[in-house]
């Protein structure tokens, strides 16, 4: 018994110690409540939503990725004009208002993730330009707009005859309000102006030219009828053709009022009465007489003045009643009537049916784009790619400013700061390379179009030479 009591005394402290340890372990283990678990789930879900949002921001720099890149959260107030502004190599200072909005967003971002790739996407989610799509689409939509060469083909009509070098040509262009209507999506006045420009370029090589416009005064209202009907004006005086001055004259007026067709022919007759030789009139119109004149009689009077005079009319997108009147006017003026229902037909029917002279053919190369025209087209092709470059520079400065803010507040490590800065500079260089790539494509478009025009001119010259040879023309 003594031995048993002694053993019991020895074991009791160990048992008490073990119980005490169990209690300590039990009390040191935290109790996870239902609310704690729910909070952890919400935080994890929020983190997943943030990461899912960042997945929309592609770090790749390409046409496709930038077209679908969402705009930065803080860039809604950035105007297009400001975004595409050329800052050159300046280092702009971030506006205080943007900095105040950006700083808490950066703190939030770096608390949500420490992954450098996700921080990059986070910076884009805040600061990416909202204008990439617009600029890239415009850059890729570029098409060269060289002036189309006017290459008249006498084989399109019978009874052609050599042009008399002493002949003078008066172009009468209808600018009445009906020319404001559209055909195939284009304003008829704009189509007619381009056709007349091309026509004058060729006819002006060996003929003196005049441009008379009517219907461009007043308005289509009854109150303005008198001023509109009397508003017939020679805007390019009869003389040697000058491309710059002629184009300026064509672009100097707009469609407005009534249609004094008879008055315009009478104006041409008055002008031609002082000319030596014959006068050929070309009328481009989409409407009949509306100023109470008699255009048929006016056309007859012009021919009676000189039997060699002619009145040719191109009816552009006219109805049957108008066409009948215009046909009668052309017939009375010993000329021809041509119908043009669309822009392509207008281009084809405004053909001047004579064989060009050897001198004309010798200078036909001038109808192909020259060096100055190529420089102008290259500049147009570079316009929007260059704006893309400007956007990239501005965005790069915003990102670098954001990296500086995070570094100064020690929200990122020095290694992360270095990596992020390198990425910002590399992204800027990639945007510059994309600008060069798109611009190169646009230059190639201009080169290809220029070559295509040159080829057509060369083929036309060879065809005209063969026709002249067949007809025995030496000059």
Secondary structure by P-SEA (a helix, b strand, c coil): caaaaaaaaaaaaaaaaaaaaaaaaaaacccccaaaaaaaaaaaaaaaaaaaaaccccccccaaaaaacccccccccccccccccccccccccccaaaaaaaaaaaaaaaaacccaaaaaaaaaaccccccaaaaaaaaaacccccccccccccccccbbbbbcccbbbbbbbbbccccccccccccaaaaaaaaaaaaaaaaaccbbbbbbbccccccccccaaaaaaaccccccccccccaaaaaaaaaccccccccaaaaaaaaaaaaacccccbbbbbbbccccccccccaaaaaaaaaaacccbbbbbbbccccaaaaaaaaaaaaaacbbbbbbccaaaaaaaccccccccaaaaaacccccccaaaaaaaaaaaaaaaaaaaaaaaaaaaaaaaaaaaaaaaccccaaaaaaaaaaaaaaaaaaaaaaaaaaaaaaaaaaaaaaaaaaaaaaaaaaaaaaaaaacccc
